Amino acid sequence: MLHTPSFPAWAPRLAAWRSKLRSGPTAQPLLHQLALLFAPLLAAGDLQPEARQQCSRRRHWPKDLIFWTFLAQILFPRASCRWAVSQARAQAINQGFKVPSADTSPYCQARDRFKLEWIHKFIDRVRMILLQRVPDQLLWRGHSVKVLDASTVDLPDTAANQADFPQPPSQKPGLGFPLVRVSAMFCLASGALLGYVTGAYAQSELVLATKLLKHLGPRDVLLADRLYGCYRLIVQVMALRAQVVCRLHGSRKVDFRQARRLGKNDALFVWKRPTHRPKGFTRKQWVALPDELTVRLVRYSLIVAGFRTRQVTLVTTLLDAKAYPPQALAQLYKRRWNIELSFAQIKTILQMESLSSLSPAMVHKELAMHLLAYQLIRVLMQEASLRWHSPLERLSFKGSLDALQHYSQAMLGARTKKKRAELYDDLLKQIASDQVPERPNRREPRALKRRLKNFQRLTAPRHQFTDTPHHSRVLSKRAKSRNVLLRLI
């Protein structure tokens, strides 16, 4: 009506309203396709320019555009900075914004200005949303189970990355890659990332895990593998009034005849504080720990058709055999594999296994953005599970990511809120219907079918390495000569 020539007399009367509508918050064009889905989960004020601080000016790369473009790079794996800039330019032209430069340098400089603490704030906010939506029926016997483990991520071989995250000492200088050790704690019921810490590869997992114990509360259960089933960690967890279920450390020998039996292969043991003080503890802190600790050990057989029967021994602080029978503990420890799946989803599907940042500061930001992307996809999976009553553990993470990529673009092109709501509902339905089939005791060997190309091995730093021209021809000649010698012999 504001532009039609059929009502020329109305134009002066509607001019004031037209200016208000154009400048009002409801008339602002959408900045990015991901903002449609995830902006309600984040505080709107956190992405606005800050007064007299970094990202305070309204540039071609404002704070909100930096964030959504950076997040799109993570959610669309193998997306380069050139891809990110092209997408931002196309959407800016379509939505009527200032068009950023086609050069990737301004965008990379803008990412450097984006603060790491802002990303951590978003991770914590999404974590609280995930935990608040966990229904009581997903708790394990009334307990909230939290899983702890660690993994590694390799970085580009730059001097700055090598200084902060040195390569393993077993590798020769110039032949390896910097490694970051990432220790993380996840919620078993929702899959939410509760917290993470990073360190060099040489740092102990137990030292990093100690910094994550603050996420445990009373009556929580810590679930971990055999590395964490040691005296020092169990005592620290019990000091927080939480419980532990771990596999017994391989260095500790067990004799059920010397314990107070609760049943077959189920007994109470009294551990004494080790005389050797581990790293990370002062003498005063180590002496302050209790002299004795009562734990419960449960042993069960792991029987899989076609494989040798294995004995698994668990150590736990849940001492009541009636409230927590051995079968329930065995089933709970079997679900510990979910944290391995979570790491695989982040490292393999979101491709965090090898980061591309050349400086330690950007390494931390890129790592945090990967974890934030994981959190946001988990929100969609949880909402789809609750709305369509689908088991959350069986929903496909890769399928959810694929649906997010396609539906977010369609929602950006939708003209009405009703159409966007229909697309969002169908997105959740698609996620809920894409379930991974149940395949108990499924095992696929880690082997490569495609042969690698016949390149030479880098046995010296690249600037000192001398390659052999026509390497494949040289190898074939050597093979032929060996065959000739064998025939003569």
C-alpha positions as CSV (number, residue, x, y, z in Angstrom):
1,M,0.0,0.0,0.0
2,L,2.9,2.4,0.7
3,H,4.1,2.2,-2.9
4,T,1.0,1.5,-5.0
5,P,0.0,4.4,-7.4
6,S,-3.7,3.5,-6.8
7,F,-3.7,5.5,-3.5
8,P,-1.6,8.7,-4.1
9,A,-3.5,10.6,-1.4
10,W,-2.5,8.2,1.3
11,A,1.3,8.6,0.8
12,P,1.7,11.7,2.9
13,R,-0.3,10.2,5.7
14,L,1.6,6.9,5.8
15,A,5.0,8.4,5.4
16,A,5.6,8.7,9.2
17,W,4.5,5.1,9.7
18,R,6.6,3.9,6.9
19,S,9.8,5.4,8.4
20,K,8.9,3.8,11.8
21,L,8.4,0.4,10.3
22,R,11.6,0.6,8.4
23,S,13.6,1.6,11.5
24,G,11.8,-0.6,14.0
25,P,13.2,-3.9,15.3
26,T,10.5,-6.0,13.8
27,A,11.3,-4.7,10.3
28,Q,15.0,-5.5,10.4
29,P,16.0,-8.1,7.8
30,L,17.4,-11.3,9.0
31,L,21.2,-11.4,9.2
32,H,21.9,-15.1,8.8
33,Q,20.0,-18.3,8.3
34,L,21.4,-19.7,11.6
35,A,20.0,-16.8,13.5
36,L,16.5,-18.1,12.8
37,L,17.1,-21.3,14.7
38,F,19.6,-20.4,17.4
39,A,19.2,-16.7,18.2
40,P,16.4,-17.5,20.7
41,L,18.8,-19.7,22.7
42,L,21.4,-16.8,23.0
43,A,20.9,-13.5,24.6
44,A,20.2,-10.9,21.9
45,G,22.3,-8.2,23.7
46,D,25.4,-10.4,23.7
47,L,25.7,-10.0,20.0
48,Q,25.2,-6.3,19.8
49,P,28.2,-3.9,19.5
50,E,29.8,-3.0,22.8
51,A,30.7,0.5,23.8
52,R,34.4,1.4,23.6
53,Q,35.5,-2.2,23.4
54,Q,36.4,-4.7,20.8
55,C,33.8,-5.1,18.0
56,S,32.2,-1.8,19.2
57,R,32.0,-0.1,15.9
58,R,29.4,-0.9,13.3
59,R,31.8,-2.3,10.6
60,H,31.2,-4.3,7.5
61,W,31.9,-7.2,9.8
62,P,29.9,-6.4,13.0
63,K,29.9,-8.6,16.0
64,D,26.8,-10.6,15.1
65,L,27.8,-11.2,11.5
66,I,31.2,-12.5,12.7
67,F,29.6,-14.9,15.1
68,W,27.1,-16.4,12.7
69,T,29.6,-16.6,9.9
70,F,32.1,-18.3,12.2
71,L,29.4,-20.7,13.4
72,A,28.4,-21.5,9.8
73,Q,32.0,-22.5,9.0
74,I,31.8,-25.1,11.8
75,L,28.3,-26.4,10.9
76,F,29.2,-26.7,7.3
77,P,32.4,-28.9,7.5
78,R,35.3,-28.2,5.2
79,A,34.0,-24.6,4.8
80,S,37.0,-22.3,4.1
81,C,37.2,-18.6,4.9
82,R,36.6,-17.9,1.2
83,W,33.3,-19.9,1.5
84,A,32.3,-18.0,4.6
85,V,32.9,-14.6,3.0
86,S,31.0,-15.6,-0.1
87,Q,28.0,-16.7,1.9
88,A,28.0,-13.6,4.0
89,R,28.2,-11.4,0.8
90,A,25.3,-13.2,-0.8
91,Q,23.1,-12.9,2.2
92,A,24.0,-9.3,2.7
93,I,23.0,-8.5,-0.9
94,N,19.8,-10.4,-0.5
95,Q,18.8,-8.8,2.8
96,G,19.9,-5.3,2.1
97,F,22.9,-5.0,4.4
98,K,26.3,-3.5,3.7
99,V,28.2,-5.9,1.5
100,P,31.5,-7.1,3.0
101,S,34.7,-7.1,1.0
102,A,35.4,-10.3,-1.0
103,D,38.9,-10.4,0.5
104,T,39.2,-12.9,3.4
105,S,41.7,-10.8,5.3
106,P,39.0,-8.4,7.0
107,Y,37.0,-11.5,8.0
108,C,40.0,-13.2,9.5
109,Q,41.0,-10.0,11.4
110,A,37.4,-9.7,12.6
111,R,37.5,-13.3,14.0
112,D,40.7,-12.3,15.9
113,R,38.8,-9.5,17.6
114,F,36.0,-11.8,18.7
115,K,36.6,-12.7,22.4
116,L,36.9,-16.3,23.6
117,E,34.9,-15.4,26.7
118,W,31.8,-14.6,24.6
119,I,31.8,-18.1,23.1
120,H,32.2,-19.7,26.6
121,K,29.2,-17.7,27.7
122,F,27.1,-19.1,24.9
123,I,28.3,-22.6,25.7
124,D,27.2,-22.2,29.3
125,R,23.9,-20.8,28.4
126,V,23.0,-23.6,26.0
127,R,24.2,-26.1,28.6
128,M,21.7,-24.8,31.2
129,I,18.9,-25.1,28.6
130,L,19.8,-28.7,27.9
131,L,20.0,-29.6,31.6
132,Q,16.7,-28.0,32.4
133,R,14.8,-30.0,29.8
134,V,16.0,-33.4,31.0
135,P,13.0,-35.4,32.2
136,D,13.1,-37.4,35.4
137,Q,12.6,-40.7,33.6
138,L,16.0,-40.3,31.9
139,L,17.9,-40.2,35.2
140,W,19.6,-43.4,36.4
141,R,17.9,-44.6,39.6
142,G,17.3,-41.0,40.6
143,H,20.9,-39.9,39.9
144,S,22.3,-37.6,37.2
145,V,25.2,-39.4,35.5
146,K,28.1,-37.4,34.2
147,V,30.7,-39.0,32.0
148,L,34.4,-37.9,31.9
149,D,37.1,-38.6,29.3
150,A,39.8,-36.9,27.2
151,S,40.9,-36.8,23.6
152,T,43.5,-35.1,21.5
153,V,43.4,-32.6,18.5
154,D,46.2,-31.9,16.2
155,L,47.1,-28.4,14.9
156,P,49.1,-26.9,12.0
157,D,52.8,-27.2,12.5
158,T,53.7,-23.6,13.3
159,A,56.2,-22.2,15.7
160,A,53.6,-20.6,17.9
161,N,51.5,-23.8,18.1
162,Q,54.6,-25.8,18.9
163,A,55.5,-23.5,21.7
164,D,52.2,-23.8,23.5
165,F,51.3,-27.4,22.5
166,P,54.5,-29.3,21.7
167,Q,54.3,-32.5,19.6
168,P,54.9,-35.8,21.4
169,P,58.5,-36.4,22.4
170,S,58.6,-39.7,20.5
171,Q,58.4,-37.8,17.2
172,K,61.5,-36.2,15.6
173,P,61.5,-32.4,15.4
174,G,59.8,-31.1,12.3
175,L,58.0,-34.4,11.5
176,G,55.1,-34.2,13.9
177,F,52.2,-31.9,14.6
178,P,51.3,-30.0,17.8
179,L,48.7,-31.8,19.9
180,V,46.1,-30.3,22.2
181,R,44.7,-32.6,25.0
182,V,41.0,-31.9,25.6
183,S,39.4,-33.2,28.8
184,A,35.6,-32.9,28.8
185,M,32.6,-33.9,30.9
186,F,29.2,-34.7,29.4
187,C,25.7,-35.3,30.7
188,L,24.7,-38.9,30.0
189,A,20.9,-38.1,29.8
190,S,21.1,-35.2,27.4
191,G,24.5,-35.4,25.8
192,A,25.2,-31.8,26.9
193,L,28.8,-30.7,27.3
194,L,29.2,-29.6,30.9
195,G,32.7,-28.3,30.7
196,Y,36.1,-28.8,29.2
197,V,39.7,-27.9,29.8
198,T,42.7,-27.9,27.4
199,G,46.4,-28.5,27.9
200,A,49.5,-29.8,26.2
201,Y,49.8,-33.4,25.3
202,A,52.4,-33.9,28.1
203,Q,49.9,-32.9,30.8
204,S,48.2,-35.7,32.7
205,E,44.5,-36.5,32.1
206,L,44.0,-36.8,35.8
207,V,45.3,-33.3,36.5
208,L,43.0,-31.9,33.8
209,A,40.1,-33.9,35.1
210,T,40.5,-32.4,38.6
211,K,39.5,-29.0,37.1
212,L,36.2,-30.4,35.8
213,L,35.0,-31.9,39.1
214,K,33.3,-28.5,39.9
215,H,30.5,-29.6,37.6
216,L,29.6,-32.4,40.0
217,G,26.9,-31.9,42.6
218,P,25.5,-33.9,45.5
219,R,24.0,-37.3,44.4
220,D,25.7,-37.1,40.9
221,V,27.4,-40.2,39.6
222,L,30.7,-39.8,37.8
223,L,31.2,-42.5,35.1
224,A,34.7,-43.0,33.6
225,D,37.1,-45.6,32.3
226,R,39.9,-47.4,34.2
227,L,42.3,-44.5,34.2
228,Y,40.1,-42.6,36.6
229,G,39.5,-45.5,39.0
230,C,42.3,-44.5,41.3
231,Y,42.4,-43.4,45.0
232,R,43.1,-39.7,44.5
233,L,40.1,-39.1,42.1
234,I,37.6,-41.1,44.1
235,V,38.4,-39.2,47.3
236,Q,38.1,-35.9,45.5
237,V,34.7,-36.9,44.1
238,M,33.4,-38.1,47.4
239,A,34.4,-34.8,49.0
240,L,31.8,-33.2,46.7
241,R,29.2,-35.8,48.0
242,A,29.1,-37.4,44.6
243,Q,29.5,-41.0,43.6
244,V,31.9,-42.9,41.3
245,V,31.5,-45.8,38.8
246,C,34.7,-46.6,37.0
247,R,36.6,-49.6,35.8
248,L,39.3,-50.8,38.1
249,H,42.8,-49.5,37.3
250,G,44.9,-52.3,35.7
251,S,47.8,-51.9,38.2
252,R,45.6,-52.8,41.2
253,K,45.3,-56.5,42.0
254,V,42.1,-57.9,43.4
255,D,41.4,-60.9,45.6
256,F,37.7,-61.3,46.6
257,R,38.7,-63.8,49.3
258,Q,40.1,-61.0,51.4
259,A,37.1,-58.7,51.4
260,R,33.6,-58.6,52.9
261,R,31.4,-60.3,50.4
262,L,28.0,-58.9,49.3
263,G,27.4,-61.6,46.7
264,K,29.1,-63.5,44.0
265,N,32.0,-61.4,42.6
266,D,30.6,-58.5,44.6
267,A,32.5,-57.3,47.8
268,L,33.6,-54.3,49.8
269,F,37.3,-53.4,50.0
270,V,39.2,-51.1,52.2
271,W,41.9,-49.1,50.3
272,K,44.7,-47.4,52.1
273,R,46.2,-44.1,50.9
274,P,49.2,-44.9,48.6
275,T,52.6,-43.9,50.0
276,H,53.6,-42.4,46.6
277,R,52.5,-38.9,46.2
278,P,51.3,-38.2,42.7
279,K,52.1,-35.1,40.7
280,G,49.8,-32.1,41.2
281,F,49.6,-32.7,45.0
282,T,51.7,-30.9,47.6
283,R,52.7,-33.0,50.6
284,K,50.3,-31.1,52.8
285,Q,47.4,-31.7,50.4
286,W,48.3,-35.4,50.1
287,V,48.5,-35.9,53.9
288,A,45.1,-34.2,54.3
289,L,43.4,-37.0,52.3
290,P,41.8,-39.8,54.4
291,D,43.9,-42.7,55.4
292,E,41.4,-45.3,54.3
293,L,38.6,-45.5,51.7
294,T,35.9,-48.1,51.5
295,V,34.9,-49.1,47.9
296,R,32.9,-51.7,46.3
297,L,34.2,-54.0,43.5
298,V,32.0,-55.8,41.1
299,R,33.2,-58.3,38.6
300,Y,31.2,-59.6,35.6
301,S,31.8,-61.5,32.4
302,L,31.5,-59.8,29.0
303,I,30.3,-62.5,26.6
304,V,30.1,-61.7,22.9
305,A,29.5,-64.4,20.3
306,G,32.7,-65.2,18.3
307,F,35.0,-63.5,20.8
308,R,36.9,-64.7,23.9
309,T,35.0,-64.1,27.2
310,R,36.5,-61.1,29.2
311,Q,36.3,-60.2,32.8
312,V,35.5,-56.6,33.7
313,T,35.9,-55.3,37.3
314,L,34.2,-52.1,38.3
315,V,35.0,-50.0,41.3
316,T,32.2,-47.8,42.8
317,T,31.3,-45.9,45.9
318,L,27.7,-47.1,45.7
319,L,27.9,-49.6,48.5
320,D,24.3,-50.7,48.7
321,A,24.0,-54.0,46.8
322,K,20.2,-54.0,46.9
323,A,19.7,-50.5,45.6
324,Y,22.4,-50.8,43.0
325,P,22.7,-54.5,41.9
326,P,25.7,-55.7,39.8
327,Q,23.6,-56.0,36.7
328,A,22.5,-52.3,36.9
329,L,26.1,-51.2,37.3
330,A,27.2,-53.3,34.4
331,Q,24.5,-51.8,32.2
332,L,25.5,-48.3,33.3
333,Y,29.1,-48.8,32.5
334,K,28.1,-50.1,29.0
335,R,26.6,-46.7,28.4
336,R,30.0,-45.1,29.1
337,W,30.6,-45.6,25.4
338,N,28.3,-42.6,24.7
339,I,31.1,-40.2,25.5
340,E,33.2,-41.9,22.8
341,L,30.4,-41.3,20.4
342,S,30.2,-37.6,21.5
343,F,33.9,-37.1,20.8
344,A,33.4,-38.9,17.5
345,Q,30.5,-36.6,16.6
346,I,32.6,-33.5,17.4
347,K,35.9,-34.7,15.9
348,T,34.7,-36.7,12.9
349,I,31.3,-35.2,11.8
350,L,32.2,-31.6,12.8
351,Q,35.8,-32.3,11.8
352,M,37.5,-31.0,14.9
353,E,40.2,-33.7,14.7
354,S,42.5,-31.4,12.8
355,L,42.1,-27.6,13.4
356,S,43.3,-25.0,10.9
357,S,44.2,-22.1,13.1
358,L,47.9,-20.9,13.0
359,S,48.0,-19.3,16.4
360,P,47.2,-20.6,19.9
361,A,44.6,-17.8,20.5
362,M,42.6,-18.8,17.4
363,V,43.1,-22.4,18.3
364,H,41.1,-21.9,21.5
365,K,38.4,-19.9,19.6
366,E,38.0,-22.5,16.9
367,L,37.9,-25.3,19.5
368,A,35.2,-23.5,21.5
369,M,33.1,-22.8,18.4
370,H,33.2,-26.6,17.6
371,L,31.9,-27.3,21.1
372,L,29.2,-24.6,20.8
373,A,28.1,-26.1,17.5
374,Y,27.8,-29.5,19.1
375,Q,25.7,-28.0,21.9
376,L,23.3,-26.2,19.5
377,I,22.7,-29.4,17.5
378,R,22.1,-31.2,20.8
379,V,19.3,-28.7,21.6
380,L,17.5,-29.5,18.3
381,M,17.9,-33.3,18.9
382,Q,16.6,-32.9,22.5
383,E,13.6,-30.8,21.4
384,A,12.8,-33.3,18.6
385,S,13.0,-36.2,21.1
386,L,10.7,-34.5,23.6
387,R,8.1,-33.4,21.0
388,W,7.9,-36.7,19.1
389,H,8.7,-39.0,22.0
390,S,11.8,-40.6,20.3
391,P,14.7,-42.0,22.2
392,L,17.4,-39.4,22.3
393,E,20.3,-41.8,22.3
394,R,19.2,-43.3,18.9
395,L,18.8,-40.0,17.0
396,S,21.4,-39.5,14.3
397,F,23.8,-36.6,14.9
398,K,24.8,-36.6,11.2
399,G,21.2,-36.7,10.1
400,S,20.4,-33.8,12.4
401,L,23.3,-31.8,11.0
402,D,22.2,-32.5,7.4
403,A,18.6,-31.5,8.2
404,L,19.8,-28.3,9.9
405,Q,21.8,-27.3,6.8
406,H,18.9,-27.7,4.4
407,Y,16.0,-26.4,6.5
408,S,17.8,-23.3,7.8
409,Q,18.3,-22.2,4.2
410,A,14.7,-22.8,3.4
411,M,13.5,-20.9,6.5
412,L,15.6,-17.9,5.5
413,G,13.7,-17.8,2.1
414,A,10.3,-18.2,3.7
415,R,8.2,-15.1,3.5
416,T,5.9,-15.5,6.5
417,K,6.3,-16.5,10.1
418,K,3.7,-19.2,9.6
419,K,5.7,-20.8,6.8
420,R,8.9,-20.7,9.0
421,A,7.0,-22.3,11.8
422,E,5.9,-25.1,9.5
423,L,9.5,-25.6,8.3
424,Y,10.7,-25.7,11.9
425,D,8.1,-28.3,12.9
426,D,9.0,-30.5,9.9
427,L,12.7,-30.1,10.8
428,L,12.1,-31.5,14.3
429,K,10.0,-34.3,12.8
430,Q,12.8,-35.2,10.3
431,I,15.3,-35.3,13.1
432,A,13.1,-37.5,15.3
433,S,12.4,-39.9,12.5
434,D,16.1,-40.3,11.5
435,Q,17.1,-42.9,14.1
436,V,20.2,-45.1,14.2
437,P,19.1,-48.8,14.1
438,E,19.8,-50.9,17.2
439,R,22.9,-53.1,16.5
440,P,24.0,-54.7,19.8
441,N,27.6,-56.1,19.9
442,R,28.2,-54.6,16.4
443,R,31.9,-54.4,15.6
444,E,33.6,-53.0,12.5
445,P,37.4,-53.3,12.2
446,R,39.3,-50.0,11.7
447,A,40.8,-50.8,8.3
448,L,41.2,-48.8,5.1
449,K,39.9,-50.3,1.8
450,R,41.2,-47.5,-0.5
451,R,45.0,-47.7,-0.9
452,L,47.0,-44.6,-0.1
453,K,49.0,-42.9,-2.9
454,N,52.6,-44.0,-3.2
455,F,54.1,-40.8,-1.8
456,Q,57.5,-40.8,0.0
457,R,57.6,-40.7,3.8
458,L,58.8,-37.4,5.3
459,T,61.8,-38.5,7.3
460,A,63.3,-35.0,7.8
461,P,62.1,-31.5,8.1
462,R,60.5,-30.3,4.9
463,H,63.2,-27.7,4.1
464,Q,65.9,-30.4,4.5
465,F,64.1,-33.2,2.8
466,T,65.3,-34.4,-0.6
467,D,62.6,-36.1,-2.6
468,T,63.2,-38.8,-5.3
469,P,61.9,-37.8,-8.7
470,H,59.6,-40.4,-10.3
471,H,59.3,-42.2,-6.9
472,S,56.8,-44.7,-8.2
473,R,59.1,-45.7,-11.1
474,V,62.0,-46.2,-8.8
475,L,59.9,-48.5,-6.5
476,S,58.7,-50.5,-9.5
477,K,62.3,-51.0,-10.7
478,R,63.3,-52.2,-7.3
479,A,60.4,-54.6,-7.1
480,K,61.4,-56.0,-10.5
481,S,65.0,-56.4,-9.5
482,R,63.9,-58.3,-6.3
483,N,61.8,-60.7,-8.4
484,V,64.7,-61.4,-10.7
485,L,67.0,-62.2,-7.8
486,L,64.4,-64.5,-6.3
487,R,64.1,-66.4,-9.6
488,L,67.9,-66.8,-9.7
489,I,68.0,-68.1,-6.2
